[in-house]
Amino acid sequence: MIRPFLLALAAGLAFVPPAISQGLSPEQRREVVEVLRDALKQDPTILRDALMALEQAEAAAKAGAQQAAIRAQAEALYRTAGDPVKGNPQGAVTVVEFFDARCGYCKQMEPVVDQMLRRQKDVRLVLKDLPILGPNSVLASRALLAAQRQGRYAELHDALMKLREEPAEPVLKREAEKLGLDWARLRRDMDDPAVGRRLEANSRLAGALRIEGTPALVIGDALVPGAVDLATLEKLVAEAREKRGG
């Protein structure tokens, strides 16, 4: 009986404006709760509607906070010098993808994103390495950023996203050499402190946006957590394009 009472209390107070609720005496609050408990007995859908309203309010508040964070971090998101780019470098619509080379959902998203880029010729894709799944994720991200110095980021990125084994160092060496990369140079560059600073900057940016996992896409003023299908991705791109007046 305690849990229903607490839920009823939460639902009841959800209907009372905060300023009024805080100004009620303990006796008045008890009376309000008692009235609402009686109402719940007559119509249990009150609780359902109250909880739905609370969830919607929380979702709206979270979306608003994310949009504000995206605006505040626009420079780091869209205009960080040296960020890897796929698609149209001068594209009217920019999509930012935070990914981990070991992430299964990121691998699932890869052909979807590539198909979108082939179909949407005005999209610029910015890739943000976010190695959150352990030491091999960090190794893979370091290898990617080191490969960028040899002009082969995209090729190694595609190879690692197709990989179905751990990107441990021997595997990275094999994949890099398949692409004609200078492994000795790449291995030295992987340990360059500048590469570490890039990854740290990506991690700070993800934290500022409250990104909790990969993949995470920023499209216009929307943060999209997790993998989505092609239709959803293209719909979000179209909405971002429309907001830009394109």
C-alpha positions, 0 to 999 in steps of 0.5 A: 500500500505504500507504493501506490500512496507515494505514486498518488502523492507524486501525481497529486503534487504534479498538479499543484504549481510549485510556488503554491505547493511550497506555501502549503502547511503540512495539514493543507498538503495532507488535505490535498493528497487526501482529495487526490487519493479519493479522486484516484479511486474514482478515476485511476487514469489520473495517475497515468496522465500525471506520470505521462505529463511528468515524463513529457516535461522531463523530456522537453527539459532535457531536449532544451538543455541539449539544444542550448549545449549544442549552441554553446559548443557550436565552434568545437562541434562544427569548426575544430581545425583538423577534424576528419570529414567525409562527404561534401567538405563544403556541405550546407548541412553538417552532421557530427558523429561521435563514435568508437571503433569497437562499438557494434552499434557504430558499425551498424550505423556505418553503411547507413551513414555512407548511404546517406552521404551518397544520396545527400550530396550537400552533407558534411560529416564530421567524425569525432573519435570517442574511445569509451570501450577500453584500451583497444578503443583508445589504440584504434582512435590513436591509429585513426588520428595518426593515419590522418597525418598520412592522408588515410583517415577515411580508408582506415576508418572504413576498414576498422568499422568493417572489422569483426575482431579486436583492434589490438596492435597487431591487427591495426598494423595489418590493416594499416599496411594493407592500405599502404600506410607507413606503420613505423611512422604511424606507430610513432604518431599514435604516441604523439601528445597532440593525438591524446589532446585531440581525444581529450577534447572530444571527451570534454565536448561529449561531456558538455553535450551529456553524451552517454554512449556511441554512436551519437549524432548531432544534426542541426539542433538535435542530439540523436543517441544510438543507431537510427535507420536511413529514413530517420537519418534523412528526415533529420537531415531534411529538418536541419536543411529546412531550418537553415533555409535550404 
